[in-house]
Amino acid sequence: MLKDFATSIVQILRQRGFEAYLVGGCVRDLLLGREPKDYDVATNATPEQVMGIFPETYAVGAQFGVVLVPMPDENVAADSTEVPARWRTVEVATFRSDIGYSDGRHPDEVRFSQDPRQDVARRDFTINGLLLDPVSGEVLDFGGGRKDLAARIIRTIGDPEQRFAEDKLRMLRAVRFAARFEYAIEPAAFTAMRAMAPQIQVVSRERVRDELTRMLTEGHGRQAFLLLDASGLLAQVLPEISAMKGVEQPPEFHPEGDVFVHTLLLLDRLPQPCPLTLAWGALLHDVGKPPTFRVAERIRFDNHVEVGVKMSAEICERLRFSNDDTAQILALVANHMRFSHATRMSESTLKRFFRLPQFDQHLALHRADCLASHGSLSTYEFVRQKRSEIPQQHIRPVPLITGDDLIAAGHIPGPRFREILNTVEDAQLEGRLSSRDAALEFVRREFPVARRANSTPPAK
């Protein structure tokens, strides 16, 4: 168990004459009765001393006083292959003071310290600045973190503007923690966030993406995005989502309100745990509505799916998503309206629909979309039932014929090959063709070989 391993690190450091405590989010979560995802240790031992005591370490940030100590194999549970690697290491950091933050992220100078108070003073929020003796259970609270846990408040350690100036990402972290724990952000900190929101632009897109992803996947996306909006951060990091505010929708389909309201309600209805691609697909599924809004005989969003796919691609590129994640996010945006035609789809079209990679995510998005609008799950239940009834081998059967068969039958390779093969596959999916011979006869009948121009009749 990782907690036991972290405790053993603390004990070993103390046996060598050093101070050591559990620190940060793991202490906060333990006090809240939650299971920490990872464990951090703070000590007055230098990185070199830590690496001397634990030779199997990774000096991931030794210049900042940080090393990782991996859990020995014998301490790793049998199912550890299902556990993220970071859950099997303990971060050990030396007490330190950080001097200057010219780039708004990294300290210009790090001074190691013997005083845990100095180490706490450079951390972000009071609830993350608690130290715990895992043996005695004593908690060292130099910043008032326990009081703020009880009051359900996110408060910076020291001056909010200074803390946010040191690392602008802390503004997004304040939102994430407030949403996750359903806490309020302390007024002075929130005022500083509103004033400093434009400065979030200096943070790398990858770090912004990762914070937003955590907000979307931790189960409190709606509250997080309301806070992002109120703080002014949403218009800075995702102006396309901010643009959804006030964009009306047809009340007969969307009695819940405008596009922004609908999207945030949808986030509340995502399954947990939620894959990041599903979460982002949900956030962006209607991103094309604001630029396509018009009123004719009723409110219309012509081509909002196509526009939304293009906008989503630009957002994914800006936030530097991987190619695989981008492809799935765009597929979710591109296909979310197809469910409205599902009950009228032919058997072959429906089976092709089911072939979409990670179709469960498409189905989950459709369910959440319905619950966040009209509330009817009739189409969802229809699709779910049909998919459960059709064996996988009938959804993606082995082709009855190939291009080689068409060539052997006298067809000339070209664009028409795809039309012929698709038509044969449609008939196969609909149960009208079930054998190679039947498929070849179908082709001879429906797609006769064109006689070549200027052909010379065979000699007699």
Contacts in CASP RR format, 6 or more apart in sequence:
PFRMAT RR
TARGET T0000
AUTHOR 0000-0000-0000
METHOD contacts of the structure
MODEL  1
MLKDFATSIVQILRQRGFEAYLVGGCVRDLLLGREPKDYDVATNATPEQV
MGIFPETYAVGAQFGVVLVPMPDENVAADSTEVPARWRTVEVATFRSDIG
YSDGRHPDEVRFSQDPRQDVARRDFTINGLLLDPVSGEVLDFGGGRKDLA
ARIIRTIGDPEQRFAEDKLRMLRAVRFAARFEYAIEPAAFTAMRAMAPQI
QVVSRERVRDELTRMLTEGHGRQAFLLLDASGLLAQVLPEISAMKGVEQP
PEFHPEGDVFVHTLLLLDRLPQPCPLTLAWGALLHDVGKPPTFRVAERIR
FDNHVEVGVKMSAEICERLRFSNDDTAQILALVANHMRFSHATRMSESTL
KRFFRLPQFDQHLALHRADCLASHGSLSTYEFVRQKRSEIPQQHIRPVPL
ITGDDLIAAGHIPGPRFREILNTVEDAQLEGRLSSRDAALEFVRREFPVA
RRANSTPPAK
1 75 0 8 1.000
1 77 0 8 1.000
2 38 0 8 1.000
2 39 0 8 1.000
2 71 0 8 1.000
2 87 0 8 1.000
2 88 0 8 1.000
2 90 0 8 1.000
3 26 0 8 1.000
3 36 0 8 1.000
3 39 0 8 1.000
3 134 0 8 1.000
4 75 0 8 1.000
5 39 0 8 1.000
5 71 0 8 1.000
5 75 0 8 1.000
5 90 0 8 1.000
6 22 0 8 1.000
6 26 0 8 1.000
6 39 0 8 1.000
6 40 0 8 1.000
6 41 0 8 1.000
6 90 0 8 1.000
6 134 0 8 1.000
7 22 0 8 1.000
7 134 0 8 1.000
7 135 0 8 1.000
9 20 0 8 1.000
9 41 0 8 1.000
9 54 0 8 1.000
9 69 0 8 1.000
9 90 0 8 1.000
9 92 0 8 1.000
10 20 0 8 1.000
10 21 0 8 1.000
10 22 0 8 1.000
10 41 0 8 1.000
10 133 0 8 1.000
10 134 0 8 1.000
10 135 0 8 1.000
11 135 0 8 1.000
12 53 0 8 1.000
12 54 0 8 1.000
13 19 0 8 1.000
13 20 0 8 1.000
13 41 0 8 1.000
13 43 0 8 1.000
13 45 0 8 1.000
13 50 0 8 1.000
13 53 0 8 1.000
14 20 0 8 1.000
16 45 0 8 1.000
16 49 0 8 1.000
16 53 0 8 1.000
18 43 0 8 1.000
18 44 0 8 1.000
18 45 0 8 1.000
18 49 0 8 1.000
19 43 0 8 1.000
19 44 0 8 1.000
19 95 0 8 1.000
19 114 0 8 1.000
19 116 0 8 1.000
20 41 0 8 1.000
20 42 0 8 1.000
20 43 0 8 1.000
20 44 0 8 1.000
20 45 0 8 1.000
21 41 0 8 1.000
21 42 0 8 1.000
21 43 0 8 1.000
21 116 0 8 1.000
21 131 0 8 1.000
21 132 0 8 1.000
21 133 0 8 1.000
21 134 0 8 1.000
21 140 0 8 1.000
22 30 0 8 1.000
22 39 0 8 1.000
22 40 0 8 1.000
22 41 0 8 1.000
22 42 0 8 1.000
22 131 0 8 1.000
22 132 0 8 1.000
22 133 0 8 1.000
22 134 0 8 1.000
23 40 0 8 1.000
23 41 0 8 1.000
23 42 0 8 1.000
23 93 0 8 1.000
23 119 0 8 1.000
23 129 0 8 1.000
23 130 0 8 1.000
23 131 0 8 1.000
23 132 0 8 1.000
24 40 0 8 1.000
24 123 0 8 1.000
24 128 0 8 1.000
24 129 0 8 1.000
24 130 0 8 1.000
24 131 0 8 1.000
25 36 0 8 1.000
25 40 0 8 1.000
25 127 0 8 1.000
25 128 0 8 1.000
25 130 0 8 1.000
26 36 0 8 1.000
26 38 0 8 1.000
26 39 0 8 1.000
26 40 0 8 1.000
26 132 0 8 1.000
27 129 0 8 1.000
27 130 0 8 1.000
27 131 0 8 1.000
27 132 0 8 1.000
27 139 0 8 1.000
28 127 0 8 1.000
28 128 0 8 1.000
28 129 0 8 1.000
28 130 0 8 1.000
28 149 0 8 1.000
29 35 0 8 1.000
29 36 0 8 1.000
29 37 0 8 1.000
30 36 0 8 1.000
30 132 0 8 1.000
31 130 0 8 1.000
31 139 0 8 1.000
31 146 0 8 1.000
31 149 0 8 1.000
32 149 0 8 1.000
32 181 0 8 1.000
37 87 0 8 1.000
38 86 0 8 1.000
38 87 0 8 1.000
38 89 0 8 1.000
38 90 0 8 1.000
38 91 0 8 1.000
39 90 0 8 1.000
39 91 0 8 1.000
40 90 0 8 1.000
40 91 0 8 1.000
40 92 0 8 1.000
40 93 0 8 1.000
41 90 0 8 1.000
41 91 0 8 1.000
41 92 0 8 1.000
41 93 0 8 1.000
42 92 0 8 1.000
42 93 0 8 1.000
42 94 0 8 1.000
42 95 0 8 1.000
42 116 0 8 1.000
42 119 0 8 1.000
42 131 0 8 1.000
43 50 0 8 1.000
43 92 0 8 1.000
43 93 0 8 1.000
43 94 0 8 1.000
43 95 0 8 1.000
44 94 0 8 1.000
44 95 0 8 1.000
44 112 0 8 1.000
44 113 0 8 1.000
44 114 0 8 1.000
44 116 0 8 1.000
45 53 0 8 1.000
45 92 0 8 1.000
45 94 0 8 1.000
46 65 0 8 1.000
46 94 0 8 1.000
46 112 0 8 1.000
47 59 0 8 1.000
47 61 0 8 1.000
47 62 0 8 1.000
47 65 0 8 1.000
47 66 0 8 1.000
47 67 0 8 1.000
47 94 0 8 1.000
50 57 0 8 1.000
50 67 0 8 1.000
50 69 0 8 1.000
50 92 0 8 1.000
50 94 0 8 1.000
51 57 0 8 1.000
51 59 0 8 1.000
51 62 0 8 1.000
51 67 0 8 1.000
54 67 0 8 1.000
54 69 0 8 1.000
54 92 0 8 1.000
56 69 0 8 1.000
56 70 0 8 1.000
56 72 0 8 1.000
57 67 0 8 1.000
57 68 0 8 1.000
57 69 0 8 1.000
57 70 0 8 1.000
57 92 0 8 1.000
58 67 0 8 1.000
58 68 0 8 1.000
58 70 0 8 1.000
58 89 0 8 1.000
59 67 0 8 1.000
60 66 0 8 1.000
60 67 0 8 1.000
60 68 0 8 1.000
61 67 0 8 1.000
63 110 0 8 1.000
64 93 0 8 1.000
64 96 0 8 1.000
64 106 0 8 1.000
64 107 0 8 1.000
64 110 0 8 1.000
65 93 0 8 1.000
65 94 0 8 1.000
65 96 0 8 1.000
65 110 0 8 1.000
65 112 0 8 1.000
66 91 0 8 1.000
66 92 0 8 1.000
66 93 0 8 1.000
66 94 0 8 1.000
67 91 0 8 1.000
67 92 0 8 1.000
67 93 0 8 1.000
68 89 0 8 1.000
68 90 0 8 1.000
68 91 0 8 1.000
68 92 0 8 1.000
69 89 0 8 1.000
69 90 0 8 1.000
69 91 0 8 1.000
69 92 0 8 1.000
70 88 0 8 1.000
70 89 0 8 1.000
71 88 0 8 1.000
71 89 0 8 1.000
71 90 0 8 1.000
76 88 0 8 1.000
77 83 0 8 1.000
80 88 0 8 1.000
93 119 0 8 1.000
94 112 0 8 1.000
94 113 0 8 1.000
95 112 0 8 1.000
95 113 0 8 1.000
95 114 0 8 1.000
95 115 0 8 1.000
95 116 0 8 1.000
95 118 0 8 1.000
95 119 0 8 1.000
96 110 0 8 1.000
96 111 0 8 1.000
96 112 0 8 1.000
96 113 0 8 1.000
96 118 0 8 1.000
96 119 0 8 1.000
96 122 0 8 1.000
97 110 0 8 1.000
97 111 0 8 1.000
97 113 0 8 1.000
97 118 0 8 1.000
97 119 0 8 1.000
97 121 0 8 1.000
97 122 0 8 1.000
98 107 0 8 1.000
98 109 0 8 1.000
98 110 0 8 1.000
98 122 0 8 1.000
98 166 0 8 1.000
99 107 0 8 1.000
99 108 0 8 1.000
99 109 0 8 1.000
99 110 0 8 1.000
99 111 0 8 1.000
100 107 0 8 1.000
100 108 0 8 1.000
100 109 0 8 1.000
100 166 0 8 1.000
101 107 0 8 1.000
101 108 0 8 1.000
101 165 0 8 1.000
101 166 0 8 1.000
101 167 0 8 1.000
102 108 0 8 1.000
103 202 0 8 1.000
104 165 0 8 1.000
104 166 0 8 1.000
104 167 0 8 1.000
104 168 0 8 1.000
104 202 0 8 1.000
104 203 0 8 1.000
105 167 0 8 1.000
105 168 0 8 1.000
105 169 0 8 1.000
105 202 0 8 1.000
105 203 0 8 1.000
105 204 0 8 1.000
107 122 0 8 1.000
107 166 0 8 1.000
113 119 0 8 1.000
116 131 0 8 1.000
116 140 0 8 1.000
116 142 0 8 1.000
117 142 0 8 1.000
120 129 0 8 1.000
120 131 0 8 1.000
120 142 0 8 1.000
120 143 0 8 1.000
120 157 0 8 1.000
121 142 0 8 1.000
121 157 0 8 1.000
121 158 0 8 1.000
122 157 0 8 1.000
123 129 0 8 1.000
123 157 0 8 1.000
124 156 0 8 1.000
124 157 0 8 1.000
124 163 0 8 1.000
124 167 0 8 1.000
124 170 0 8 1.000
124 173 0 8 1.000
125 154 0 8 1.000
125 155 0 8 1.000
125 156 0 8 1.000
125 157 0 8 1.000
125 170 0 8 1.000
125 173 0 8 1.000
125 174 0 8 1.000
125 177 0 8 1.000
126 143 0 8 1.000
126 144 0 8 1.000
126 145 0 8 1.000
126 147 0 8 1.000
126 148 0 8 1.000
126 155 0 8 1.000
126 156 0 8 1.000
126 157 0 8 1.000
127 145 0 8 1.000
127 148 0 8 1.000
127 149 0 8 1.000
127 154 0 8 1.000
127 155 0 8 1.000
127 177 0 8 1.000
129 141 0 8 1.000
129 142 0 8 1.000
129 143 0 8 1.000
129 145 0 8 1.000
129 157 0 8 1.000
130 139 0 8 1.000
130 140 0 8 1.000
130 141 0 8 1.000
130 145 0 8 1.000
130 146 0 8 1.000
131 139 0 8 1.000
131 140 0 8 1.000
131 141 0 8 1.000
131 142 0 8 1.000
132 138 0 8 1.000
132 139 0 8 1.000
132 140 0 8 1.000
133 139 0 8 1.000
133 140 0 8 1.000
139 146 0 8 1.000
143 157 0 8 1.000
145 155 0 8 1.000
148 154 0 8 1.000
148 155 0 8 1.000
148 186 0 8 1.000
152 181 0 8 1.000
152 182 0 8 1.000
152 183 0 8 1.000
152 184 0 8 1.000
153 183 0 8 1.000
153 184 0 8 1.000
153 185 0 8 1.000
153 186 0 8 1.000
154 174 0 8 1.000
154 177 0 8 1.000
154 178 0 8 1.000
154 181 0 8 1.000
154 183 0 8 1.000
154 184 0 8 1.000
154 185 0 8 1.000
154 186 0 8 1.000
154 189 0 8 1.000
155 186 0 8 1.000
155 189 0 8 1.000
156 163 0 8 1.000
156 164 0 8 1.000
156 170 0 8 1.000
156 174 0 8 1.000
156 186 0 8 1.000
156 189 0 8 1.000
156 192 0 8 1.000
157 163 0 8 1.000
160 186 0 8 1.000
160 188 0 8 1.000
160 189 0 8 1.000
160 191 0 8 1.000
160 192 0 8 1.000
160 193 0 8 1.000
161 192 0 8 1.000
161 195 0 8 1.000
161 196 0 8 1.000
163 170 0 8 1.000
164 170 0 8 1.000
164 171 0 8 1.000
164 192 0 8 1.000
164 193 0 8 1.000
164 196 0 8 1.000
164 199 0 8 1.000
165 196 0 8 1.000
165 199 0 8 1.000
168 196 0 8 1.000
168 199 0 8 1.000
168 200 0 8 1.000
168 202 0 8 1.000
168 203 0 8 1.000
169 200 0 8 1.000
169 203 0 8 1.000
169 207 0 8 1.000
169 208 0 8 1.000
169 211 0 8 1.000
171 193 0 8 1.000
171 196 0 8 1.000
171 197 0 8 1.000
171 200 0 8 1.000
171 231 0 8 1.000
171 233 0 8 1.000
172 200 0 8 1.000
172 203 0 8 1.000
172 208 0 8 1.000
172 211 0 8 1.000
172 212 0 8 1.000
172 215 0 8 1.000
172 228 0 8 1.000
172 233 0 8 1.000
172 237 0 8 1.000
173 211 0 8 1.000
174 185 0 8 1.000
174 189 0 8 1.000
174 193 0 8 1.000
175 185 0 8 1.000
175 215 0 8 1.000
175 224 0 8 1.000
175 227 0 8 1.000
175 228 0 8 1.000
175 231 0 8 1.000
175 233 0 8 1.000
176 211 0 8 1.000
176 214 0 8 1.000
176 215 0 8 1.000
176 218 0 8 1.000
176 224 0 8 1.000
177 183 0 8 1.000
178 184 0 8 1.000
178 185 0 8 1.000
178 223 0 8 1.000
178 224 0 8 1.000
178 227 0 8 1.000
179 215 0 8 1.000
179 218 0 8 1.000
179 220 0 8 1.000
179 221 0 8 1.000
179 223 0 8 1.000
179 224 0 8 1.000
179 227 0 8 1.000
180 218 0 8 1.000
180 220 0 8 1.000
182 220 0 8 1.000
182 223 0 8 1.000
185 193 0 8 1.000
185 227 0 8 1.000
185 231 0 8 1.000
190 231 0 8 1.000
193 231 0 8 1.000
193 232 0 8 1.000
193 233 0 8 1.000
194 231 0 8 1.000
194 232 0 8 1.000
197 231 0 8 1.000
197 232 0 8 1.000
197 233 0 8 1.000
197 235 0 8 1.000
197 236 0 8 1.000
198 236 0 8 1.000
200 208 0 8 1.000
200 233 0 8 1.000
200 236 0 8 1.000
200 237 0 8 1.000
201 236 0 8 1.000
205 318 0 8 1.000
205 319 0 8 1.000
205 320 0 8 1.000
206 319 0 8 1.000
206 320 0 8 1.000
208 237 0 8 1.000
208 319 0 8 1.000
209 319 0 8 1.000
209 320 0 8 1.000
209 321 0 8 1.000
212 237 0 8 1.000
212 238 0 8 1.000
212 319 0 8 1.000
213 276 0 8 1.000
213 279 0 8 1.000
213 280 0 8 1.000
215 221 0 8 1.000
215 224 0 8 1.000
215 225 0 8 1.000
215 228 0 8 1.000
216 224 0 8 1.000
216 267 0 8 1.000
216 274 0 8 1.000
216 276 0 8 1.000
216 279 0 8 1.000
216 280 0 8 1.000
216 282 0 8 1.000
216 283 0 8 1.000
217 273 0 8 1.000
217 274 0 8 1.000
217 275 0 8 1.000
217 276 0 8 1.000
217 279 0 8 1.000
219 267 0 8 1.000
219 268 0 8 1.000
219 270 0 8 1.000
219 272 0 8 1.000
219 274 0 8 1.000
221 264 0 8 1.000
221 267 0 8 1.000
221 268 0 8 1.000
222 264 0 8 1.000
222 265 0 8 1.000
222 267 0 8 1.000
222 268 0 8 1.000
225 234 0 8 1.000
225 241 0 8 1.000
225 264 0 8 1.000
225 267 0 8 1.000
226 264 0 8 1.000
228 234 0 8 1.000
228 237 0 8 1.000
228 238 0 8 1.000
229 235 0 8 1.000
229 242 0 8 1.000
229 245 0 8 1.000
234 241 0 8 1.000
234 242 0 8 1.000
235 242 0 8 1.000
238 315 0 8 1.000
240 284 0 8 1.000
240 287 0 8 1.000
240 290 0 8 1.000
240 311 0 8 1.000
240 315 0 8 1.000
241 260 0 8 1.000
241 263 0 8 1.000
241 283 0 8 1.000
241 287 0 8 1.000
243 290 0 8 1.000
243 291 0 8 1.000
244 258 0 8 1.000
244 259 0 8 1.000
244 260 0 8 1.000
244 263 0 8 1.000
244 286 0 8 1.000
244 287 0 8 1.000
244 289 0 8 1.000
244 290 0 8 1.000
245 258 0 8 1.000
245 259 0 8 1.000
245 260 0 8 1.000
246 258 0 8 1.000
246 259 0 8 1.000
246 260 0 8 1.000
247 258 0 8 1.000
247 259 0 8 1.000
247 260 0 8 1.000
247 289 0 8 1.000
247 290 0 8 1.000
247 293 0 8 1.000
248 257 0 8 1.000
248 258 0 8 1.000
248 293 0 8 1.000
248 299 0 8 1.000
249 257 0 8 1.000
249 258 0 8 1.000
249 259 0 8 1.000
249 262 0 8 1.000
249 289 0 8 1.000
249 299 0 8 1.000
250 298 0 8 1.000
250 299 0 8 1.000
251 257 0 8 1.000
253 373 0 8 1.000
253 374 0 8 1.000
254 262 0 8 1.000
254 373 0 8 1.000
254 374 0 8 1.000
255 373 0 8 1.000
255 374 0 8 1.000
256 262 0 8 1.000
256 265 0 8 1.000
256 372 0 8 1.000
256 373 0 8 1.000
259 286 0 8 1.000
259 289 0 8 1.000
259 290 0 8 1.000
262 286 0 8 1.000
262 372 0 8 1.000
262 373 0 8 1.000
263 282 0 8 1.000
263 283 0 8 1.000
263 285 0 8 1.000
263 286 0 8 1.000
263 372 0 8 1.000
265 371 0 8 1.000
265 372 0 8 1.000
266 282 0 8 1.000
266 285 0 8 1.000
266 368 0 8 1.000
266 369 0 8 1.000
266 371 0 8 1.000
266 372 0 8 1.000
267 279 0 8 1.000
267 282 0 8 1.000
267 283 0 8 1.000
268 372 0 8 1.000
269 367 0 8 1.000
269 368 0 8 1.000
269 371 0 8 1.000
269 372 0 8 1.000
270 278 0 8 1.000
270 279 0 8 1.000
270 282 0 8 1.000
270 364 0 8 1.000
270 368 0 8 1.000
271 278 0 8 1.000
271 364 0 8 1.000
275 358 0 8 1.000
275 361 0 8 1.000
276 325 0 8 1.000
277 325 0 8 1.000
277 328 0 8 1.000
277 329 0 8 1.000
277 332 0 8 1.000
277 358 0 8 1.000
277 361 0 8 1.000
278 332 0 8 1.000
278 361 0 8 1.000
278 364 0 8 1.000
278 365 0 8 1.000
280 316 0 8 1.000
280 321 0 8 1.000
280 325 0 8 1.000
280 329 0 8 1.000
281 312 0 8 1.000
281 329 0 8 1.000
281 332 0 8 1.000
281 333 0 8 1.000
281 365 0 8 1.000
282 332 0 8 1.000
282 365 0 8 1.000
282 368 0 8 1.000
282 369 0 8 1.000
284 308 0 8 1.000
284 311 0 8 1.000
284 312 0 8 1.000
284 315 0 8 1.000
284 329 0 8 1.000
284 332 0 8 1.000
284 333 0 8 1.000
285 332 0 8 1.000
285 333 0 8 1.000
285 336 0 8 1.000
285 365 0 8 1.000
285 369 0 8 1.000
286 304 0 8 1.000
286 308 0 8 1.000
287 308 0 8 1.000
287 311 0 8 1.000
287 312 0 8 1.000
287 315 0 8 1.000
287 333 0 8 1.000
288 301 0 8 1.000
288 304 0 8 1.000
288 305 0 8 1.000
288 307 0 8 1.000
288 308 0 8 1.000
288 311 0 8 1.000
289 301 0 8 1.000
289 304 0 8 1.000
291 307 0 8 1.000
291 311 0 8 1.000
292 300 0 8 1.000
292 301 0 8 1.000
292 302 0 8 1.000
292 303 0 8 1.000
292 304 0 8 1.000
292 307 0 8 1.000
293 299 0 8 1.000
293 300 0 8 1.000
293 301 0 8 1.000
294 300 0 8 1.000
294 301 0 8 1.000
294 302 0 8 1.000
305 333 0 8 1.000
305 334 0 8 1.000
305 336 0 8 1.000
305 337 0 8 1.000
308 333 0 8 1.000
309 330 0 8 1.000
309 333 0 8 1.000
309 334 0 8 1.000
312 329 0 8 1.000
312 330 0 8 1.000
312 333 0 8 1.000
313 326 0 8 1.000
313 330 0 8 1.000
316 325 0 8 1.000
316 326 0 8 1.000
316 329 0 8 1.000
316 330 0 8 1.000
317 326 0 8 1.000
321 329 0 8 1.000
328 357 0 8 1.000
328 358 0 8 1.000
328 361 0 8 1.000
331 356 0 8 1.000
331 357 0 8 1.000
331 362 0 8 1.000
332 361 0 8 1.000
332 362 0 8 1.000
332 365 0 8 1.000
335 353 0 8 1.000
335 356 0 8 1.000
335 362 0 8 1.000
336 362 0 8 1.000
336 365 0 8 1.000
336 366 0 8 1.000
336 369 0 8 1.000
338 353 0 8 1.000
339 362 0 8 1.000
339 366 0 8 1.000
339 379 0 8 1.000
339 380 0 8 1.000
339 383 0 8 1.000
340 379 0 8 1.000
342 350 0 8 1.000
342 353 0 8 1.000
342 379 0 8 1.000
342 382 0 8 1.000
342 383 0 8 1.000
343 379 0 8 1.000
343 382 0 8 1.000
345 353 0 8 1.000
346 426 0 8 1.000
346 430 0 8 1.000
347 429 0 8 1.000
347 430 0 8 1.000
347 431 0 8 1.000
348 425 0 8 1.000
348 426 0 8 1.000
348 427 0 8 1.000
348 429 0 8 1.000
348 430 0 8 1.000
350 386 0 8 1.000
351 390 0 8 1.000
351 394 0 8 1.000
351 395 0 8 1.000
351 396 0 8 1.000
351 429 0 8 1.000
352 429 0 8 1.000
353 359 0 8 1.000
354 387 0 8 1.000
354 390 0 8 1.000
354 395 0 8 1.000
355 395 0 8 1.000
355 396 0 8 1.000
356 362 0 8 1.000
359 387 0 8 1.000
363 380 0 8 1.000
363 383 0 8 1.000
363 384 0 8 1.000
363 387 0 8 1.000
366 379 0 8 1.000
366 380 0 8 1.000
366 383 0 8 1.000
367 377 0 8 1.000
367 380 0 8 1.000
370 376 0 8 1.000
370 377 0 8 1.000
370 379 0 8 1.000
370 380 0 8 1.000
371 377 0 8 1.000
394 429 0 8 1.000
397 428 0 8 1.000
397 429 0 8 1.000
399 421 0 8 1.000
399 424 0 8 1.000
399 425 0 8 1.000
399 428 0 8 1.000
400 424 0 8 1.000
400 425 0 8 1.000
400 428 0 8 1.000
400 433 0 8 1.000
400 434 0 8 1.000
400 435 0 8 1.000
400 436 0 8 1.000
400 438 0 8 1.000
400 439 0 8 1.000
401 421 0 8 1.000
401 424 0 8 1.000
401 436 0 8 1.000
401 439 0 8 1.000
401 440 0 8 1.000
401 443 0 8 1.000
402 421 0 8 1.000
403 413 0 8 1.000
403 417 0 8 1.000
403 421 0 8 1.000
405 436 0 8 1.000
405 440 0 8 1.000
406 413 0 8 1.000
406 417 0 8 1.000
406 420 0 8 1.000
406 421 0 8 1.000
406 443 0 8 1.000
407 413 0 8 1.000
409 440 0 8 1.000
409 443 0 8 1.000
409 444 0 8 1.000
409 449 0 8 1.000
410 449 0 8 1.000
411 417 0 8 1.000
411 420 0 8 1.000
411 447 0 8 1.000
411 449 0 8 1.000
416 447 0 8 1.000
420 443 0 8 1.000
420 447 0 8 1.000
423 446 0 8 1.000
423 447 0 8 1.000
424 433 0 8 1.000
424 439 0 8 1.000
424 442 0 8 1.000
424 443 0 8 1.000
427 433 0 8 1.000
427 439 0 8 1.000
427 442 0 8 1.000
428 434 0 8 1.000
428 439 0 8 1.000
433 439 0 8 1.000
433 442 0 8 1.000
END
